[in-house]
Amino acid sequence: MADPARAAKLAQRIKVVVAEALGRKVKDPRLEGITVTDARVTNDLQHATVYYTVLGDQVVQAEAAKGLEKAKGVLRQEVGRNITVRLTPTLEFVADQIPVNASNLEELLRAAKKRDAEVAALAASAQHAGDADPYKSDTPQDVELDEDDFDEEDLDLIDDDEIDEDSNKDQGSTR
């Protein structure tokens, strides 16, 4: 087993070699619009998966896949000449779905932006369901509460630590 860093370096090298070989060695007209986007190698360095995209419709993409299968031997031979491993990895070509996924994401983002604009338009003309100040109270704001306003029940709510010494002295003298 090779370490993942070596496999990643080898994958990058295979990507470059295959892309150059498609331009120089392979003379198939079906392979002219191919772009090699990525390559992955297993940790044992025996199998390589090369991802590619093709400009054009489904017919052009199908023809490019057939052309790659036909040129697989020449491309593997070129990879074997340009990398330094004991065994040349087998090549597998997979059509990359990144452009399709990207267009789907762009469509979803466009729809979300449209819905956000609709919600913003509704929010601009919306009014609150209740009063403007939901925290209104019937007591006037300028009324100050004195100590006489508290009952013995209110003292039960206060922690013992919060009672200062002056109030303790007052309570002790009334007993």
C-alpha positions as a LaTeX table, in Angstrom:
\begin{tabular}{lrrr}
\hline
Residue & $x$ (\AA) & $y$ (\AA) & $z$ (\AA) \\
\hline
Met1 & 0.00 & 0.00 & 0.00 \\
Ala2 & 1.26 & 3.42 & $-0.91$ \\
Asp3 & 0.47 & 6.40 & 1.22 \\
Pro4 & $-2.40$ & 8.67 & 0.10 \\
Ala5 & $-0.04$ & 11.57 & $-0.63$ \\
Arg6 & 1.89 & 9.48 & $-3.15$ \\
Ala7 & $-1.36$ & 8.28 & $-4.73$ \\
Ala8 & $-2.55$ & 11.89 & $-5.05$ \\
Lys9 & 0.71 & 12.96 & $-6.71$ \\
Leu10 & 0.53 & 10.03 & $-9.09$ \\
Ala11 & $-3.08$ & 10.88 & $-9.92$ \\
Gln12 & $-2.10$ & 14.45 & $-10.80$ \\
Arg13 & 0.73 & 13.17 & $-12.99$ \\
Ile14 & $-1.61$ & 10.73 & $-14.76$ \\
Lys15 & $-4.08$ & 13.55 & $-15.37$ \\
Val16 & $-1.41$ & 15.66 & $-17.05$ \\
Val17 & 0.00 & 12.77 & $-19.09$ \\
Val18 & $-3.43$ & 11.69 & $-20.35$ \\
Ala19 & $-4.38$ & 15.27 & $-21.27$ \\
Glu20 & $-1.12$ & 15.77 & $-23.19$ \\
Ala21 & $-1.41$ & 12.37 & $-24.90$ \\
Leu22 & $-4.94$ & 13.18 & $-26.04$ \\
Gly23 & $-3.57$ & 16.27 & $-27.76$ \\
Arg24 & $-0.38$ & 14.76 & $-29.23$ \\
Lys25 & $-0.58$ & 10.98 & $-29.66$ \\
Val26 & $-4.24$ & 10.21 & $-30.26$ \\
Lys27 & $-5.50$ & 11.42 & $-33.64$ \\
Asp28 & $-9.15$ & 10.44 & $-33.22$ \\
Pro29 & $-11.45$ & 13.37 & $-34.16$ \\
Arg30 & $-14.02$ & 12.18 & $-31.58$ \\
Leu31 & $-11.57$ & 13.12 & $-28.80$ \\
Glu32 & $-10.95$ & 16.74 & $-29.81$ \\
Gly33 & $-13.41$ & 18.38 & $-27.39$ \\
Ile34 & $-12.37$ & 16.39 & $-24.31$ \\
Thr35 & $-11.10$ & 18.10 & $-21.17$ \\
Val36 & $-9.54$ & 15.95 & $-18.45$ \\
Thr37 & $-10.87$ & 17.34 & $-15.16$ \\
Asp38 & $-9.56$ & 14.94 & $-12.51$ \\
Ala39 & $-7.83$ & 11.64 & $-11.89$ \\
Arg40 & $-7.92$ & 9.34 & $-8.89$ \\
Val41 & $-5.66$ & 6.42 & $-8.11$ \\
Thr42 & $-6.33$ & 3.62 & $-5.65$ \\
Asn43 & $-3.95$ & 3.34 & $-2.69$ \\
Asp44 & $-2.32$ & 0.24 & $-4.18$ \\
Leu45 & $-1.57$ & 2.29 & $-7.36$ \\
Gln46 & $-3.08$ & $-0.42$ & $-9.59$ \\
His47 & $-6.18$ & 1.37 & $-10.90$ \\
Ala48 & $-6.67$ & 4.95 & $-12.08$ \\
Thr49 & $-9.97$ & 6.63 & $-12.78$ \\
Val50 & $-9.78$ & 9.59 & $-15.16$ \\
Tyr51 & $-12.69$ & 12.05 & $-15.18$ \\
Tyr52 & $-13.40$ & 14.06 & $-18.30$ \\
Thr53 & $-15.91$ & 16.48 & $-19.78$ \\
Val54 & $-16.96$ & 16.92 & $-23.39$ \\
Leu55 & $-18.44$ & 19.99 & $-25.03$ \\
Gly56 & $-21.53$ & 19.06 & $-26.97$ \\
Asp57 & $-24.75$ & 17.11 & $-26.77$ \\
Gln58 & $-25.37$ & 13.50 & $-25.75$ \\
Val59 & $-24.35$ & 12.12 & $-29.16$ \\
Val60 & $-20.96$ & 13.84 & $-29.00$ \\
Gln61 & $-20.45$ & 12.62 & $-25.45$ \\
Ala62 & $-21.28$ & 9.02 & $-26.41$ \\
Glu63 & $-18.86$ & 9.18 & $-29.35$ \\
Ala64 & $-16.14$ & 10.58 & $-27.08$ \\
Ala65 & $-16.67$ & 7.69 & $-24.63$ \\
Lys66 & $-16.28$ & 5.19 & $-27.49$ \\
Gly67 & $-13.15$ & 6.99 & $-28.68$ \\
Leu68 & $-11.61$ & 6.88 & $-25.20$ \\
Glu69 & $-12.30$ & 3.16 & $-24.90$ \\
Lys70 & $-10.59$ & 2.62 & $-28.26$ \\
Ala71 & $-7.57$ & 4.76 & $-27.28$ \\
Lys72 & $-7.27$ & 3.29 & $-23.76$ \\
Gly73 & $-4.27$ & 1.09 & $-24.71$ \\
Val74 & $-2.30$ & 3.95 & $-26.27$ \\
Leu75 & $-3.04$ & 6.20 & $-23.29$ \\
Arg76 & $-2.01$ & 3.50 & $-20.80$ \\
Gln77 & 1.22 & 2.97 & $-22.70$ \\
Glu78 & 1.92 & 6.71 & $-22.58$ \\
Val79 & 1.17 & 6.80 & $-18.83$ \\
Gly80 & 3.57 & 3.86 & $-18.30$ \\
Arg81 & 6.38 & 5.72 & $-20.09$ \\
Asn82 & 5.91 & 8.91 & $-18.05$ \\
Ile83 & 5.43 & 7.72 & $-14.47$ \\
Thr84 & 7.83 & 5.95 & $-12.17$ \\
Val85 & 5.94 & 3.02 & $-10.70$ \\
Arg86 & 6.64 & $-0.65$ & $-11.07$ \\
Leu87 & 3.25 & $-1.50$ & $-12.58$ \\
Thr88 & 1.31 & 0.77 & $-14.89$ \\
Pro89 & $-2.19$ & 1.31 & $-13.50$ \\
Thr90 & $-5.23$ & 0.35 & $-15.52$ \\
Leu91 & $-7.21$ & 3.32 & $-16.81$ \\
Glu92 & $-10.93$ & 3.83 & $-16.45$ \\
Phe93 & $-12.61$ & 6.82 & $-18.05$ \\
Val94 & $-15.67$ & 8.33 & $-16.39$ \\
Ala95 & $-17.69$ & 11.25 & $-17.71$ \\
Asp96 & $-17.53$ & 13.98 & $-15.07$ \\
Gln97 & $-20.92$ & 15.19 & $-13.83$ \\
Ile98 & $-19.63$ & 18.50 & $-12.45$ \\
Pro99 & $-21.08$ & 20.67 & $-15.27$ \\
Val100 & $-24.49$ & 19.02 & $-14.90$ \\
Asn101 & $-24.42$ & 19.38 & $-11.12$ \\
Ala102 & $-23.23$ & 22.99 & $-11.41$ \\
Ser103 & $-26.10$ & 23.90 & $-13.73$ \\
Asn104 & $-28.57$ & 22.25 & $-11.33$ \\
Leu105 & $-27.12$ & 24.23 & $-8.44$ \\
Glu106 & $-27.31$ & 27.46 & $-10.42$ \\
Glu107 & $-30.98$ & 26.79 & $-11.17$ \\
Leu108 & $-31.68$ & 26.11 & $-7.49$ \\
Leu109 & $-29.88$ & 29.31 & $-6.47$ \\
Arg110 & $-31.89$ & 31.30 & $-9.03$ \\
Ala111 & $-35.15$ & 29.88 & $-7.65$ \\
Ala112 & $-34.09$ & 30.60 & $-4.05$ \\
Lys113 & $-33.16$ & 34.18 & $-4.97$ \\
Lys114 & $-36.56$ & 34.66 & $-6.60$ \\
Arg115 & $-38.34$ & 33.33 & $-3.49$ \\
Asp116 & $-36.22$ & 35.58 & $-1.27$ \\
Ala117 & $-37.23$ & 38.59 & $-3.34$ \\
Glu118 & $-40.91$ & 37.62 & $-3.03$ \\
Val119 & $-40.60$ & 37.25 & 0.75 \\
Ala120 & $-38.79$ & 40.59 & 1.02 \\
Ala121 & $-41.58$ & 42.27 & $-0.96$ \\
Leu122 & $-44.19$ & 40.75 & 1.34 \\
Ala123 & $-42.22$ & 41.75 & 4.43 \\
Ala124 & $-41.93$ & 45.36 & 3.26 \\
Ser125 & $-45.71$ & 45.76 & 3.10 \\
Ala126 & $-46.47$ & 43.66 & 6.21 \\
Gln127 & $-47.69$ & 45.04 & 9.52 \\
His128 & $-47.30$ & 43.67 & 13.02 \\
Ala129 & $-50.09$ & 41.41 & 14.21 \\
Gly130 & $-50.31$ & 43.07 & 17.63 \\
Asp131 & $-49.45$ & 46.49 & 18.99 \\
Ala132 & $-46.32$ & 48.27 & 17.93 \\
Asp133 & $-44.99$ & 47.96 & 21.50 \\
Pro134 & $-46.00$ & 44.53 & 22.82 \\
Tyr135 & $-44.43$ & 45.28 & 26.21 \\
Lys136 & $-46.86$ & 48.02 & 27.23 \\
Ser137 & $-48.05$ & 47.98 & 30.81 \\
Asp138 & $-50.83$ & 49.77 & 32.64 \\
Thr139 & $-48.53$ & 51.18 & 35.35 \\
Pro140 & $-46.98$ & 54.56 & 34.66 \\
Gln141 & $-43.24$ & 54.58 & 34.02 \\
Asp142 & $-42.31$ & 57.30 & 36.54 \\
Val143 & $-43.71$ & 55.57 & 39.66 \\
Glu144 & $-40.98$ & 54.51 & 42.10 \\
Leu145 & $-41.51$ & 51.60 & 44.42 \\
Asp146 & $-40.67$ & 51.97 & 48.11 \\
Glu147 & $-39.73$ & 49.29 & 50.61 \\
Asp148 & $-43.24$ & 49.54 & 52.01 \\
Asp149 & $-44.62$ & 48.20 & 48.75 \\
Phe150 & $-43.22$ & 44.70 & 49.42 \\
Asp151 & $-44.99$ & 42.02 & 51.44 \\
Glu152 & $-43.51$ & 39.19 & 53.46 \\
Glu153 & $-44.19$ & 36.92 & 50.49 \\
Asp154 & $-41.83$ & 39.06 & 48.41 \\
Leu155 & $-39.08$ & 38.56 & 50.98 \\
Asp156 & $-39.28$ & 34.78 & 50.50 \\
Leu157 & $-38.26$ & 35.29 & 46.88 \\
Ile158 & $-35.03$ & 37.06 & 47.85 \\
Asp159 & $-31.98$ & 34.92 & 48.62 \\
Asp160 & $-30.53$ & 35.13 & 52.12 \\
Asp161 & $-27.24$ & 36.40 & 50.68 \\
Glu162 & $-28.94$ & 39.40 & 49.17 \\
Ile163 & $-30.32$ & 40.72 & 52.47 \\
Asp164 & $-27.90$ & 43.32 & 53.73 \\
Glu165 & $-26.85$ & 43.63 & 57.35 \\
Asp166 & $-28.95$ & 46.75 & 58.04 \\
Ser167 & $-32.18$ & 44.95 & 57.33 \\
Asn168 & $-31.05$ & 42.03 & 59.54 \\
Lys169 & $-30.49$ & 44.42 & 62.44 \\
Asp170 & $-33.93$ & 45.96 & 61.92 \\
Gln171 & $-35.59$ & 42.56 & 61.95 \\
Gly172 & $-33.70$ & 41.49 & 65.09 \\
Ser173 & $-34.82$ & 44.56 & 67.06 \\
Thr174 & $-38.52$ & 44.02 & 66.29 \\
Arg175 & $-38.55$ & 40.53 & 67.81 \\
\hline
\end{tabular}
